Amino acid sequence: MPCALFQATYCQRQQDSTQARLAIFHATLTPVSRAAGHSAVGAAAYRAGLRLTDERTGDLHDFSRKAGVLDARMVVPADAPAWTTDIGKVWNAIEAAEVRGNARVGRDFVVALPHELSETARADLARQIAGDIVARYGCVVLAALHAPDARGDQRNFHAHLLMSTRQLGPDGFAQKVRVLDDRQQGPKELAALRSLVADRTNEALTNAGLQTHVDSRSLAARARAAAARGDVEAVADLVREPHRHLGRAATAALRRGERGPKAEENLNISHHNMAFTAASRARAAELWNQQSRAATARPLSLPGARLPSPAKVRIAVAGARGAVEVGRSATGRDARLLNAQATAVQKSLRASAANAALYSAGLQDTARSCDDSLKGYIAALRYSAASAEALRRYLQDAGAMAAVRRALDAREAWEAARATQGAARTARGKAAVKTAQAQRAADEGAKAAPPVWRALSRRQWAEKRRAQRAAVAAAEHGEQGANRAVAQAGSAVAETRRAWEAAEAERRRLVPLPDDGPAQGPFPTPAPDVAPRAPADLVVAGASAAMPSPPRRRPRL
């Protein structure tokens, strides 16, 4: 029957898609540069798990206790000298060949090795890829196989292929390999390297009799190809956002239990991918069901049996998740419209999630700030834990909460006024010292008045004395301003203290606590406001009396 044929075809596609699953693919190229503080000898020692000395700098790089290094050996051209099998000699020679302080001394090509392969097969695969790199560029490669970290993903078998930046000939290292650094050809060359790794990996998987394979293309490119051939399940799995690479520092922090910004972003991406993949599969299943119902309503012969067209598959998936790259491959005006709408929905969802995360963080910060304020309030009153617990129970009532909030605000205002008063007193002390220094300089200058026959004329001496007197006057003016600031700060402290007393009295009336006493005051006695000194003719605004100063002797000219 046509419907039975359609269902059998759909089930067979699901089975084929499950069996032909993808293995983990990873291939990244990272430069090793002196500009970043890296050393070729240090990089080789770390990847090979060896103890090596950098002959150029004298630094010792000891990674002999590093765990997880399964194998490390040099892969060199056929006409290379015999000494190139020694890891230490090779990478010291590479360091000696570079003279610039910011030179690139190597390239680290990290390749994932399928965990489905045996240990021997993984080692052979890494050496084959290293041999291909040597044949392609004429450089040397340190092939180091690493096992998964004990606290990480146990499938993470990988190889560090540390490449030299110069070609190696019979006489040593020669010209540089520039193609990977070129802005035009570099990305194309890296894509070719990734394709080479994928081909070698698939060949190893096939030889091992495994149904898995790897693909070096991006998720968007693979999704376009799956949509073109009408593979609904593959498109539903591939229309997702790729994760961000964590890097060494973020991975180490995650293993310590610390979740950084990159790890948090990857977690959000995983949640979004799960939701969108489920929606994509639901839309794909709905499309198949529609085709199934249509097949039962009209005659369908075996040669003319048709599955959903690629355009309809792309439209359905684009409607489930706004994948821009997949939607562009669809034909027709409706496909582009649906793709644009899905993209807008996706951006809106991501923006909403980000806003919700910021709002939650803001609520947590506010709750933490309120808790710190309550703790400071209890500590300032010198109350016990019983009063603190009673205060927390009272906060369930709106009126009690408002009274406590007013008391907290008043206490914080009083503390801010006291801090301002302390800063003003410090400034006043500095101004008094400056005035004393200026006056001392003027007094000493008066004692050392030169005779007429000295080189300094009387006019020049008078100008010098006028400058000294002007410095004394300026210092005294600054001291007077500092005295006024101290007086104003004292008035602010008194005013905020009275406000706190009133707010605290209201709080005790509405929110009585076990430690509240009838005669107990909530305020410590402030330190007396003693000024260092001030001019005799200065009366500070707000003070009850003038602040006298010691007599000063005016120098005579």
N, C-alpha and C positions, 0 to 999 in steps of 0.2 A: 504494500500500500504506500501511496506517496507520503503520508504522514510518518509511517514507520521508517521509510527511507530517510526522511529528513531528520528524525530523531536519532537514527543510527549514525548519520553523518556528523551530527553535532556531538554526540557522545564520543565518536572516534577522534574528533578534533580535540576535545578536552583531554582524552587519554594521551594523544600524541603530544599535546602541549605539556602535560605533566611529566611524561617520560623524557622528553627532550628539554630538560631543565638546564639552567645556566649555572656554571661554576663561578666562583668569585674571580673577577678580573681586576687587576690593579697594576698600573705601570706609570710611574712618575719619574721625572728627571729633575734633579736639584743640583745647582752648582756648588762647588766647594771653593770658597774664595778667601783670600787673605784679608780683603776689605771687611769681611764679617768676623774676623778673628779666627778663622779656621786654618788648619794645617793639613797638608796631604798625608804626612806621617801620622798625625793624630787620628785622621779619618780612617786610615788603613788599620791602625792599631785597634780602634773601637770596633770596626766591622769584622776583623779577623780574631779579636779576642787575644791580642798579643801585647808584649812589653817591648816597645820600640822607642828609640832615642832619635830626636830630630837633630841631625848634625848641623843644620844651619843655625838653630837657636839654642841648642843644648837642652831643650825641654825633654823630659821623660814622660811618655804616655804609656801608662801601665793599665791595661784592661785584661790582664791575664786571668783575673777572677770573674770576668763577665760570663754569666750563664746563658745558655741557649745557642751558642755558636756550634753548629753541627759540622761544618766543613769550611775551609778557606784555602784557596789556591790561586796562583796566577795563571791567566790564559794570555799567551803572547803570540805574535806572528811566528811563522815557521823559521824565518831567518834571524830571529832574535838571538842576542848573545846568551851564553849559558848563565850569567849572573842574574838574568831577569826572572829566574824562578824563585829568587830570594825576595820575600815581600819587603823586608826592611831596606835592602839595597835599592830596589826599584823605586820606592816612594821617596827615599832620600835623594836619588838622582833626579826625580821629578821636581822636588823642591829646589835643587841646585840649578836646574835648567831655567827657572823663572827668576827674574831680577827685579820686577816691579813690586812695590809694596802692596798693591791692590790686585795682584794677578790672580786669575782663576787657575787653580792647581789640580782640579779634578771635577768629575761629574758623577753624582751618585744616582744610578738608575735602579730604582726599587721595583721589583717584580713579584707579584703574588704567585705562589706555587700551589696548585690544587691540593687540598688535603685528601682528596679521594685517591691520589697516587701513593705508591709506596715510597719509602725514604730513598731507595736507590733510583727510582724513576724521577723523583724530584731533583736529585743531584744531577742526573744526566740531562734533565731539561734545562737546569740553570747553566750547565757547562755548554750546552748547545747554543743557548741564547748568547752567552758570552763569546763563543767562537764566531757567531754571526756578526757581532759588534766589531770584533777584531778584524774580520775579513772586510767589513764595510768601511771602517775608518782607519785601519792600520795602527791603532793604539794598543795599549795593554789594558787588561781588565782584571781586577781582583774580584773573584766570585766567592762571596761569603754567604753560606746558608744559615738562616736563623730559624729557630723553633719558636712557637707561640710563647708569649709571656705567661707566667703561671697565673697572673691575675687578669689576663686578657682573654680574647676570643681564642679558643683552642684550635680553630681552623686556620689561624693566621701564620701559616708557613710562608716564608718569603725569602728572597735572595737580594742582597745588596751587590750590585755590579758596579764597582767603583772604577770609573774609566779615567785614563789620563787624557789631558787636553792636547798632547803632542803625539805625533806619529813616532813609532819606534822602528829604526832600521838597524843594520849590522853595526853601525858606529855609535849607536845611542839614540837619544831623543832628538828629533829634527823639528820640522815646521808644525805649526798649530793646526788643529782641526777647527775651521771657522764656520762650517756650514750650520752647526747647531746654534751658533750665536747670531746668525743672520736674521734680520727682522722679517725678511720675505720668505726665505727658504727654511728658517728654523722651525716654525710650526708644521710645515709640510714634512720635514724630516722627522720630527717627533711623532707625527701621525703614522709615518712609515714604520718607525720603530715599534710603536704600539701594535700595528698590524702584524709585524714580524713575530712579536711575542704571542699574539693570539693564534697565529698559524702554528707556531711550535707547540703551544700548549694544547691545541686541539689535536695535533698529531700524536702527542703523548697520551692524551685521554683515549683516543681511538685505539692506539696500540695496547692500552691496558684493558680494552673491552668495555669501556664505560660509555653510557649514553649521554653524559653531560658534555657541554662545550662552553667556550667563552666567546665573547664578542667585544671587540675594541671600540665599536661605535658608541656614540652617545645615546642616552635614553630617547631623545627626540628623533634621532635618525632611525633607531630600531623601531620606534613606534610608527614612523611613517612607512617603513617597509612592511610592518605587520598589517597596517591599515590597507596598503596597496594590494596585499594578497588576501584580505578579508579575514584575517585571524583575529577574532573578537577577543578571545581570552588573552592573547599576547598583548593586544593594545590596552586592555584593561589593567594589566600588570605593569606595562611600561609607561603609561601616562601618569607619571609621578615626578615629584621634584627631587633632584639628587641631593644627597647629604653633603655637608661641608667637611673638608678635610681638617681633622683636629690638630695635627702636628704633635711634635714631641712633648712640648711643655703642657699643652692641654690634656694629652693622653695621660701623662704622669699625674696631673692634678686629679683627673677622673678616677684613676686607680687609688688615689689617696682618699677618695670619697668627696672631693671638692668638684662641684659642677660649675664650670666657667660659662662665659657667654656663648662660645661655640657649641659646647655640649648642650646647653639649654636650647639653642636654635635647632640643633639636630633632633632633640626630643620633640619640639613643636612640629618640625617637618615630618617626623614619623607619625605623629597623631593625625596630621592633615593627610598624609599619604594613605593611611589606613581608611580614613573616612571617604576619600575620593576614589580609592580603588574599589571599595564596596559599592559606591554609587555607580562607578563605571560598569562593574559586573552586573549590577541590577539592570542598568539600561541596556546592556548587551543581551542579557537573558530576555528582557522584554522584546527586543527587536527579533530575536530568534523565535519567540512565541508568536509574534505577529506574522512572521513568515510561515510558521507552522500552520496557523489558522488559515492563512491565505492559500496554502498548499492543499488543505483539505477541501476548500471551497471550489477549486477548479481542477480539471484533469491535469495530471502531471506524469509525463512519461520519463523513463530513465535517462534517455539521451538529453532531454530538455530540462532536467532538474537543475535549478539555479539556487545558489546560496545568496545571502545578502550581498549587495554590491559594495565595493570598497568605499564609495562615496557615502552610502548610508551608514556604514560602520564608523567612518570618521565623524560624520555628523552626530551620531549617537554618543560616541565617546567624548567629543568636544562639548556636547551639551551636559554630560555628566561631570566633566572637569575641564576648566578652561586651559587647554594645552595649546599654546599659540603655534608651536611648530607642527603639531599634528593637524590643526585646523587649516594651515596654509596649503597643505597638500590636497585638500578636498577641492572638488570642482563645483562650480555653481555659486550663485549669489547667496543661497540659503546657508550653505556651509560656512561661508565667511561671516555671515550675520550671527549664526549660532556660536561660532568660535569666539567672536568679539564679546558676545553676551556672557559666555562661560568665563572668559578671561576677566571681565569686569567683576563677576560674582566671586571668582577666586581671590582677586585683589581685595575686594570688600571683606571677605571672610578673614584673610590674613591681617588686614588692618584692624578688624574688630577684635581678633585674638590678641594682637599687640596692645590695643587700647585696654582690653580687659586685664592683661598682665600688668600694665602700668598702673591701672586703677587698684588692682590687688596689692601691688607693691606699695602704693601710696597709703592704702588702708593699714597695711602692716607697719609702715613707718609711723603713722599717726597713733596706732595702738601702742607701739613701743615708746613713743614720746610721752603719751599720757601715763603709761606705767612708770616711766622715769620721773615724771612730775609728781606722781603720788608718792613714790619712794622718797623723793627729796622733801616733800611736804611733811611726811611722817618723821623723817630724820631731823628736820628743822625744829619740829615740836618736841623731839625726844620722847616719842610715844612708843609703846610696846607693840609686839606683834598682834596682840588681841585687839588693840585699837585699829591697826591696819586692816585686820580681817573684818571688823565691824564696819569700817569705812567702805570696804568693797561691797558689803551687803547693802549698805545704804544707796550705793550708786545705781541700783535697780530702779529707784524712784526718780522721776524727772526733776521734781523740785529740789530734792537733795543734791542731785547731780549739778544743777545750776548753782546752788550755794557753794558747793565744793569747788566748782570751776572758778567762781568769783574769788574765793580765797586763794586758789592756786595762782590766778593771774595777779592778784595783789601781791602775793609773796614774790613772784618772779619780777614784778616791777620794782619792789623794794630791793631785791638782790641786784638788779641792773643799776639802780641808783647808787647803791653802795660801791659797785664796781667803778662807776663813773667818778664817785667821790675819791676812791683810792687813786685812780689815774690822775685826777686833778691835784691831789696832794703831792704825788710824785713830780708832776710838772712844776708845781710851786717850789718844791725843794731844788730842782734843777735851775729854775730861774733865780732863786736866792744865791745859789753857788755862782752863777754867771755874774750876778751883780757884784758879789764880793770880789771875784777875780778882776772885774773891770775897775773897781775902786782901788784894789791893791796896786794894779798897774799904774793908775793915776798917782797914788801916793808915792810910789817908788820913783816915778818920773820927776815929781816935784823935788825930791831930795837930791837928785842927780842933775840939777840945773847947771848947764855949762857956763863958764865965764865968757866974757865978751870975745876973748882972743881965740876961742875954739872955732873949728871949721863950721859948726852949725850956727847960723846967724840967729839973732834974736827973733826975727820974723819967722824963720823956719821953726824955731823952738815954740813960738806962740801957736803956729799952725798945728804942731804936734800935740800941744796941750789942749787946744780946742777939739781935736779929734778924740783925745782921751776922755774929755768931759762929755762929748757927744756919745761915746760908747757907754759911759756910766749912765747917762740919762736914758739911753735905749734899753739897757739892762734893767733899770729901775721901772721903766714903763712896762716891760715884759713881766716883771715880778708883780706889779700891780694887777695886770690882767690875770695872772695865775691866782692871785688872792681872790679876785672877784669870782673866778671859776670855782674855786673851792667853796666860797660862800654860797654860790648858787647850787652847787652839788649838795651841800649840807641842807639847804632848804628843800631840795627835791627828796632827800632821804627822809627828812621829817614828814613831809607831805605823804610820801608813799607808805611810811610807817603808820601814820594815822589811818590811811585807807585800808591797810592790812588789818589793823586792829578792828575797824568796823566790819570788814568782811569776815574776820575770824569770829567776832561776836555773833554775827548772823548765822555763821556755820554752826556754832555751838548751840544756838537756839533751835535750828532745824535738824541738825545732825549731831546729836550728843554722842560722845565717845567715852569709853571707860576711863581714859586717862585725863579727861577734862576736869580741871579743878576750879573752884570758884575764885581763888586768888592767884592762880597760876597765869602768868603772862606768856604769850607765845614768842616774845622777842628777846634776843640777847641784848645786853647793854652795849651800845656802840662805843667805839673808842673815842676819847675826847679829841676834838679838832684843835690841835696845837700848831700854830703857824711857826715856821722857823724865825722869821722876822719880817718886817715891812717898814716902809718909810713912815716917819712920825706924822707927817701931814696927811696920811691916807686913811680914810674911813671907809671900810668895805660895806657895800650895800647889803643890808640884811643882818649885819652884825650888831651887837649891842654896844660895843665900844670900839675905839680906835686901837689898832695894834701898834705899840711903840716899837721903835728901832733904836739901836745903839747910836750914840752921837758920832758924827763923821767930821773929819777935819778937811776943809776945803783947801786944796793946794794953792799956794800963792805963786804968781808969776814974777 
